[in-house]
Amino acid sequence: MTSGPTPRFIAKNDPGCAKKPGPRPCGDIDVVHVPYRGNAAAVTDLLAGQVQVYFGTPADILPYVGGGKVRAIAVADTLRFPQLPDVPTTVESGFPNLTAEFWSGILAPAGTPASILDQLNVAINEIMRSPDARLALNKIGGKAKLGTPEDFKAFITAETQKWSAIIKATGVNID
């Protein structure tokens, strides 16, 4: 244990670590959130040394890690990324509440007939099982999670509850 002040980091995409009252997923690490209009500007500032930490998506950062321009400290997940096998997860690094998956999905308008949703789901799952789709996702650090519309709805509900609790606990507001 070192004495002295807690290190302060300036970060983009702070996942609830900024110094606010209440529990924070990053424990006592002091992080100043820097809002950017987009990830490209944040990555540019990271490469230039203007920010010390970047919480980004694999697609944004993998080319720079592979090129030796930045060092991956941890993966904010419960499992290591296959593309970064030597980089520990945040859970392994002592931050069990600091997990943040980047995800996207396909949604349909409310009221879409169940038969149409089922057809779309079968077709999408089939495409996502293909070697080409898996390879394309793997290149950007992605992974397909196949399932039913009900599985995806439950996932969105769980994510909403998780992030709502973090927002409430940390006092995050829109800048």
N, C-alpha and C positions, 0 to 999 in steps of 0.2 A: 504494500500500500504506500502510495506517495503522499507527501504532505503538500499543502499549498492549495490554490484555488482549483476548482474543477475545470478541466479544459473546456473551452468554448469553441464550437464549430459553427460555421455558416453553411447552410444547406439549402438545396432546392428539393421540393417534394417531401417536406418534413412529414412523416407519418405519425404525428402526435407527440413528437419529442421536444418541441419548443418549450421553454421554461414558462410554465403556467402552474397555478395551484392545482393540487390533486395528483392522482396517479398518472404516470406517463409510461408508455411502453419501453422507453429507452432508459428508464431508471433515472439516475442523477446526472446523466450527460447533459450539458447545457448546449442547446442547439438554437441558433437564430434562424428562423425561416426567412428565406429570400424569395418573394414571389416573382416568377418570370412569366412572360406571355407564352412561352413554349419551351419545349425540352431542348431544341437546338441551341438557343441562347444560353441555357443553363450548362449544357455540355461544353460549349465554347468557353464559358467562364471557368468551368472545372479544369479544362485543359490549360487555360492561361493562369491558373492558380488564384483566381478571384474568389472561388468558394472552395472549402476544404472537403466537403462531403456532398455526395449527390445520391439521392434515393431515386433511382431511375429504373426504367424497364430494361430487360435484357437486350431488346432490339436497339435501344439507344446507346448502350454502353459496351456490348460485347466486342465490336470492332476495335475499340480503344484498349480494352483489356488484352485482347489477342495481339494487338500491335505494340504492347508494352508502354502505352502512353499514360494509362491509369492503372491503379492496383485495386482489384476487388477485395474488399475487407470481409464482407459477409453477404450471404444470399438471404433475403427476408422471406424465408419459407421454412417448412418443417423438414424438407428433403433437399439434399444438395442437387445442384444443376449438373447434369451429365457433361455439359460443356465446360464446367469449372469444377472438376472433381476435387481439387485441393483447397477450395474455398469453403470454409465452414458456414453453416446456417446461423441465423441470428439466435435460434434456440440453442444450438451448440455453444454459442459464444456468451451465453448467460442472459439472454433477453427473450424469455419464453413468450412474452406478449407482443413481440415485434415481428409480426408476420404480415406481409402485404402482397397478395398475388395481383398481378396485372391480369385482367381477364376481359374477354369480350364475348358476345353471344349474338345470336340472331333472334329477333323478336318479330312478332306479327301483331297487327292491330287487334284491339279487344273485339270480341265477337266473331273472330275467325272460326269457322266450323272445326270441330275436333278432327273430323276426317281429313281436312286439309293440313292441320297441324301434324297429324300422324304421318301423312305422306311426306311432308317436308322433313320431319324428324328422321325418318328412315333414310331419305336421300342424303341428308347432311351427315348423318352417322356413317353411311357408306363411303362418302367422299373423304371424311376425316380418317377413316381406316386405311385409305390408300397410301402406299409407300411415298408417292409424290407429295401428298399433303403433309405427312409426318416429317419428311425431309425438309420441306419448306418451313414448317413450324420450328423444327429443331435448330435451323440456322439462325433464327431470331430468339432462341431461348424459350420457345413456346411448347406447349404440350396440349393435346386434345383431351378433353374430358367428355366422353360420350355418355349419353343417357337420354332420359325422356324429358318432355316439357315440364313435367312435375318435378323432376330432379333439379332442373335449372331454376324453376320458381323457388324451390326450397333453398338453393344456393344463394339466390339474390336476396331472399328474406334474411338468411343468416348473415350475409355481408352487410346488409342495411342495419341490422341490429348491432353487429360488431362496431361498425364505424360510427353509428349514432352514439354508442356508449363512449367511444374515444373522443368524439367531438364534445359531448357533454362534460366528460371528466377533465378535458384539457382546456376548455373554454375557447376552442378554435372558432374564429369568425371569418367572414369573407372580407378580404382586404380591399 
